[in-house]
Amino acid sequence: MAPVWELEFGDMFAAAGSLLAAGGYLVKVHIILVCSNVAEHALSQPAPETDTDEPLGFLIHETAHAISLAYGTVMAPLGLTRPQVRVLVWVDHSPGITQAALCEQLNSSPMAMTGLLDRMEAKQLVKRVDDPKDRRVKRIYLTDGAEALKPEMDVIAERFKVAAREGLSHEDIATAQRVLATMQLNVLRLRELAQEADGDD
């Protein structure tokens, strides 16, 4: 699995290793064909016109949403839903993340997250562990079964990344990364200033 790539686009594992052991080759071929078809279609289309009147924040949100939907579709042959993929990406990126922090990262309500984690635990995808310093806090980790599937997920993630970047130069990618990183720092700072101002009232 490639968490940096996946998190880069905002939104992975099978419930049991037997799925890939028995049918992993066919699953991998299916995913490779899907990604290849996506790339071929993208290259056959004219470059989209840039609408300078469209709010940049809206474009970023819509692009992240489209990528999340597409990634969920590519992972569907493994028996994963899009919410499950998003949880597994974050847990792999931040082992031991608290349930509360996961809710914030995925913009989910505590009730919805609890139900999702219940189902994922039943599938042996994740496990919740009591925090030794505060038993009210639950920390989330991948299971051994999920960890064993990560190499297979790396292949899928790389294929998807290549397809998503078709038609873009290294300079395009570098510029996009620099612009988005700068915007992220700006808005995080704006949030901090707003919180400080609210605390002064």
C-alpha positions, 0 to 999 in steps of 0.5 A: 500500500502507498499511503502517501499517494492515497492521502495525496488524493484525499479517499484496501484490503480484503477481509481475508488473505485467502481472497488474493491467494485464491483469486488474486491474479484475476483481481490484479488483472482486472484492476490493471485493465480498469486503470489502463482503460481509464488512462486510454480514455483520458488521453483520447479526450481533449484537455478541459478548458480552464474556467477561471471563474470557478472557485478553486476550492470547489474544483479541489473538492470535486477533484478529490471526490472524483478520485475517491469514487474512482479509487473505491470502484477500483478496490471493489473487486477486493470486497471493500467499500469506499468508506472502508478504504478511507479508514484503512488508508488513515489507519495505515498512515497513522497506526494507533490513531484514536477514533475521535481523530479518525472522525475528524480526518474523515469528516464522520460522526462518532455514531457513523464511525462506530458502526463502520469500525464494528463492521470492519472488526467483524471482517478482521480488517482493524482492531480497537485497543484501549489506550493504556492511559485512558480506557475511554479512548480507543486506538485503531490498528490494522490486523495482521491479515490486513498488514499481509495484504499491503504489498498487493495494495502497493501494486494497485495504488501505483497503477491507479496513480499512473492512470490518474496522472496521464497527460501531466508532466513532472513539472505539472505535478510539482507545481500542483503539489507546491500550490496545494501544500501552500494553500493548505498551510494558509488555510490551517493558519487561518483556522488557528487565527480564527480559533485564537480570536474566538478564544479571546472573546 
